[in-house]
C-alpha cells in the first residue's frame, strides 16, 4: 500500500473520497503547523535534515531517506492494510467481526483511550524542544529530529481517528491536543510523565528508552483493539516506535561506554568519588543509575493502578487487549482466571492472587519491566567487558511511585519500606540532585561538525541508511 504524496495530506485511507473529513483535516493542518513552529524543535526551521519518510505501510521498503526541512515533512495518515476477515480476539465479543465503526456503547471509552494516547505524542516534542541546541553530534541531532517528526505523525494518526469517527466531539478533542502543553500550569498534558522537563541528553536517552517503551506496550495493546481503524493505526506506529527505543538504548549505552573508557584511560575506579570520572568530563555510573531510577519509576506509573476496573472494562469489551494477545495461552476471556500481583499489606509488600481481569494493567507492567531489563543487561555487559565491577539495575516497582497503592509509602530501590524521615535523608543517594543536574548541564555544549562528538559520550557503532558517523546528517542554512 503505497502512499500518495501528491495530496495535501498524504494518506492511504482514501481521504479524497470523504470531502467533509478532508476539509476538517485541512482546517486542522495550519493549526498543527503553527504549533510545530511555536513549540517544535527550536530554531530548526531552515535546517536540511536527513530524514526517513514513510512511502508504504508494508514491512519491506516502507521508508525513503532524503534531506527535508522539517516544516515541509509530509505528515500524513497511514494505516496498515485492512483484513476483511479479522475478528476480535478477546473479551465478550471474541470471535465476532472487528468493528469498522465505533460501537455506540463504547464510544466514550474509545475516545478517552485515543485522546490519552494522542496527547503523549506532541507532549514529547514539547519536552524535547530545546535539546537541539546542545546536541553531542550531528548523528544524535538527526535522530532527535527524526523522532520529533514521527511523534508529530503519530499525533496525526490519533487526530484522524477522532475526526473521522467521533464527529464534533472528535473535532473538539483534536483542537484540545494543540491547546494543552507539557508542563503548562493551566493546561498540562494528561499524563504526568509528559509534564516533566527533558533538559539534557542523558534525560532524553532515558526518556526514549523507558517512556517510549511504555508507548510500545500501550500501542501494542491498542493494536489488539476490536475497533479495527485504531488497531491498524497503532500497528504502523509501532514500526516507527522501535527506532525511538533504539535511540534510547544505544544512547545510554554510549554514555556508559564513555564512562568506562575514561575510567580505563585514567586508571580510576567507579567506586571512588564521582569526581574520579567527572573531572575528566564523563558521566559517572552512579549518576547514570540515579537517572535510570527516576525515569523508570515515572514510566512505571504510566501503566496506572495495579488493580483497575477501567482496564477490566477495556479488555472485557474488546477495545484494548493485552500485549501479544494472540500469543497468550489462555481462553482470552479471563472470567475465572487469576494473576499474581504485589500488594501492600500494612508495612509489607507481598504476592497475592487477584482476578486476572482486574490485573490487566499489572500484567502489562510485568511485560514492560521484563523488556526494560533486556537493555539494562546489555549496558551491564559494556561495563563488564570494560573490566569494571558495577551493575546498573532497575529499582523495585514500588520505588518512587506517584500512582497506585505504592504511592502511599516510601521504599528504597530494593523495595524495602522506609519511613518518610529516612526517605528525606537518603533520597539524594537514589535520585538526581540539583548538583547532579547542574553537572550534566555543564556538559551540554553543541558539537555540530560532521564526524565530531562531545566528550561525555562514545561515538555510535550503527549507521543510518548505510551512512557512517562522519556523514553530514544535518545541514545548517
N, C-alpha and C positions, 0 to 999 in steps of 0.2 A: 504494500500500500504506500506508494509514493505520495509526497505532499506537494500540492500546487503552490509554488512560491510566486506566482503571478498575481495572486489575490492579495487584497489589502491585509487580510488576516489569514495567514497560511493555515490550512486545516485539512483534515481528511474525514470530516463529518458532513460534507455537502452543505456547507453554510450558505452557499449561494442559492440553495433551494428553499431556504427559510428566510424570507426578506425581513420579517419582523425581528427575528433573533439577530440577523446580520446588522440591522440598523441599531439595535440595542447595544451590541458589542462594539460597533463603530463609534457610538457615543461614549462608551466607557474607555476606549483606547486612548484618546487625548488626555484623559484624567490619569490613566496609568503612566503615560509618558511624562506628564508633569510631576507625578510622584517620583518617578525614576530620576528626573532632573534635580529635584529638591532633596531627596533622601537616599538615592542610589549612590554608587561609588563616587566619592568626592573628586571633583575637578578632573574627571576622566573622559569627558565628552569627546575630545578630539583625538584620543589615543586610537591607534590601529592595533587591535588585539587578535592574536592568532587563536581563533575560537572554533569549536566544533558546533555545527548546526544540524539539527535533525532533518533529514530529507526522506526518511522512510521509517515506518514503525516495525519493520521486520528485524529479526535478530541480526542478520548479516547485512552489512553495508548501510546502516541506518544514519551514519553521520558524515558530514562534509566539513573539512578543515580549510580555513582561509582567514585572511585579515579582515576584520569587521570593526567598525566603530560601534560601540555598544548601543547608543540610541537607535542605530539602524538595524540592530539584531532582529531577525524575523521571528518574534514570538508568535506563537500560534496554538492551535488546539489539535492535539494528536491522541487518538485512542488506538489501542491495539486492535487487530482485526476482530470482527464480531464472529460469534459462533451461534448459529440459529438453533442448534441442538442443546445449548448449555442449560443445565438445570442447577437449582440451588442445592448445595452440598451439605447443609446442616440446619438445625433448628426445626421448628414445627412445619416449615414449608419444604423440608428436604424432599428432593425428587421432583418438585414442581418446576415448570419452566422459569428461567431467570426473568426478572421484571425489566421491561423496556421503558416503562413509565413508572413514576413514583406511586406506590400504593398509598391511597389516601390515609389509611390508618397509621402509617409510619412516616408521614410527611415531616412532622416536626423533628422526629429523632434523626432522620436522614439529613435534614437541613442543618441541624446542630453539628453533626459529625463533619459535614462538608465545610461548614464555616470554621470550625475549630482547626481542621487540617489546613484550610486555605490561609488562615490568619498567621500560621507559623512561617509561611513562605516569604512574604515581604518583610516580616519581622527580622529574619536572619540577615537580609540585605541591609536593613537599617542598622542592625547591631555591628555589621562589618564595614560600615560606610567609610570610616577614616583609615582603615588598615593599609590601603594602597600607598599612603604617604610614608610608610615605614617598612616597605617590602624588603625581605632579605635577599631577593634575587628576582630577575625578570621571569624565571620559571615559576616562582611562587606567586608573583603578581598576576601572571596569566591564569594560573589555577584559581586564584581568588575570583577573578573576573568571570571565569567560566562557571564557577559555582553560582555567582551572583545572577548571571543571565538565566541559568537554569532554574533557580528559585523563582525568578520572575515568570518563567514559563509555567512552572507548577502553580503559581497563582492564577494564571490564565486558565489552566485546566479546571480548577475549582470554580472560577467565575463563570466559565462556560456552563458547567452543570447547574449552577444557581440560576443563571439567566434562561437557560433552555428548559428547565423542568420545574421551577418554583415561582414563576410569574412575578408579580410586583414584590412579594417578599424577597425573592431571589435577587431582584434588581437592587433593592434597598441594602441587602447584605453585601452585594458586590461593591456598592458605594462605600459602605462602612469599612470594608477591607483597607481602603486607602485613607480613611479618617483616623483609625487607630494607629498609634506609633509606638515603637519599642521604648519603654521607659517613660512614656508621657504620663505626667501626674494625673491628668484629667481623663485621657482616653488611652490607657495602656493596652498592650496586646493581651489576648485572652489567657495564655499560659505564662506563668511567672518566669520560667527559664528563658523566655523570649523577651523579657524586660531587663535582663542582666546586661551589663556592658561587656563588650568584647574589645578591650582596649589594646591588646598586644597580640603578637603572633603565637605565643605559647597558648594563650587562651583560645585563639582561633583554631589551632590544631586540635586542642582538646574538645572544643565545641564540635568540630566536624567529625571527630571520632565518636564521641559519646552522644551528643544531642542529635546529630544527623542519623546516628544508628537507631535512636528512638524512632525517627522518621521511617527508617527501613521497616521496623516492626509494625508501626501503625499503618503504613501504606500496604504492607503485606497482609494485614488483617482486613483492610478495606478492599483489597484486591479479591477477596473471597466473597464480597457482598453479593446478595441476591439481586441488588439493583445493578444491572449489567453495565450501564454507562459509567458508573462510579468504579466498578471493578476494572473495566478496560482502561480508564484514565490512570488509575493507580499502578497498573501493570507497566505502563510505559514510563511513568515517573520513577519507578524502581530501577529501570535501566540507567537513568541518569544519577540516581542516588548513590549507586555503587562507587562512582568516581569521587563523590564528596567524602565518603568514608575512607577511601584510598588516600586522599589528600591528608586527612587527619592522621591515619595510622603511620604513613611514611613521614609526615612532618614531625610527629613526636619521636619517631624512631631516629630521625636525623639529628634531632636535638640531643637525644640520649647518646648517639654515636659520637657527636662532637664533645660532649662532656667526658666520655671515656677516652677519646683521643687526647684531650688536654691532660687528663689525669696520667695517662701513659707518657706523654711528652715531657711533663714537668715532674714526674715521679711523685705524684701526690695521691693520697687515698681519699675516697669519698667519705670515710668515717671521720675525717678531720673536720675542722671548721668549714663553713660554707665558703669562706674567702679562699680556701685552697683551690677551688675551681673558679670562683667568681673573680679573683684577682687576675685571671688570665682571660677573662671575657666570656666564660662559658656559663651555662645554667646548671647548677649542681643537681644531683639526682634527688636529694631531699626536697628541693623546691619543686621539681617535676612531680614528685609524689603528692605534694600539697595541692597542686593544681589538678592532678588526677582526682584526688579526694573530692574536691569542690565540684568539678564538672560531672563526675559520675553521680554524686548524690543529688544534684539538682535535676539530672536527666532521669534518674530512677523515679523521682517524683512525678514525671510526666505520665506514668502509667496509672496514676490515680490510686484510689483506695484499694486495699488488699481484698476486701470483700465488697462487691458492688452490685446492687440491684439494677443499676443502669446497664452495666456490662452484661449482666444476665439477660436483660431485655433485648439488647442489641443482638446477642447470639441467638436467643430463642426465636426471635422474629426473622432471623436470616439477613440482617442488614450489616453485621460485622462479625466475621469469623475469627478463628484463631490463626496464628501464623502457620502456614503449611497445612491448612486444614485437611486436604485430601490425603496427606501422608500420615495422619494420626490414626492409629489403630484402635478405634472405639466406635460407638454407634452414632456419633455426631449429633446426639440429642441431649445427653448428659443429665437426663431427668433423675436417674438413680445412681449417678456416679459421684465419687468424692475426689478431692485433691488435697494434697498436703500443703499447708501454709504455715508460716511463722506467725504466732500470735503473742501479744503482750498480756501476760497474766501476773498482775501485781508488779513485782520487781524482777520478773523472769521472762525471757523470750523462749517459747517452746514450740515444737512442731505439733500441729493439730490437723485433723481431717475436717474439711469443710465441703459443703455442696459444690461440685465442680462448676455448676452454672454460675454461682456467685464468685468463684475464684478465677474467672477467665482473665481478669487483669493480672492476677498474680502469676498465672501460667505464662502470660506474655512477658512479664518481668523476669521470670526464671529463664526463658529463652533468650532474652536480651542480655542478662548477666553472663550466661554461658558464652554468648557470642563476643561480648566485650573481653572476656578472659583470653580469647584466642590472640588478640593483638597484644595484650599485656605479656603473654608468653613470648611473643616474637621480640618485644622490647627487651625482655629479660635475657633472651638469647644473645642480643647485641652486647649486653653488659657482661654476660658470662664469657662470650668469645673474646672480649677485650681483657679478660683476666681479673675482673673485679667481683668481689663478694658482696653483692647488693641485689635485692629483688624489689621491683615495683609490685604492688598488689592492689586489687580492688578493695575498698573498705567494705565493711558489713553493710547490708542493705538498710539497717536501722540507723546508720550513722548520718547525722546532719540532715534529717528529714524535715520537710515542711508540710507534707501531705500524708494522710494515713495515720494509723494508730501509733507509729513510732515518732510522729511529730510531738507527742505528749512527753517524750523523755529525751534524755541526752545519753549518748553512748560514746565510747572510744572507737577507733577504727576497727577493732576486733569484735565489736558488738557487745562489750561489757557495759552494763548500765552504770552510769556515774551520776553524781549529784551536780546540780547547777553550779555550785561553788567550784567543784573540780573542773567542770567544763570551762568556766570563766578563766581558771588558772592555766589550763593546758591546751585550749583550742588553737592557740597560735603555733603549737607544735604540729598541728594536723591540717590547718587551712592556711592559705596565703595571708600574710600580714601586710600591713601598709609598707613596711620595709622591703618585703619581697616584691611587691608590686612596683615600688619605686625602682628597685634594681632592674627588674625586667624592662621597665620603661626606659631606663638609661641605655639599654642595648638597642632600642628600636630606632635605628638610623637607616635610611633607604640605601639600597645598593641597586643601581639601575644600569650598570654596564654589562653587556652580554658576557656570559661566562664567569662573572664575579659573584661572590656571595658573602654575606655577613659572617662575622667570626664566631657567632654563637650557634651555628647550625651547619651540619655537613652537607655537601652537595648531594643531589639526588642520584640514584642509580638508574632510575627509569627514564624513558624518553617520551616525548609527546608526538604521536604520529610519525615515529622514527626519527624525529629531530633531536639532536643532542643538547646537553645543557647550555652550550655556548650559543645556541640559536637565538635570534632576536625575537623573542616571543611577544614583546610589546614595543611598538614604535611610537615615540612621543613627537607630536607635531606642534 
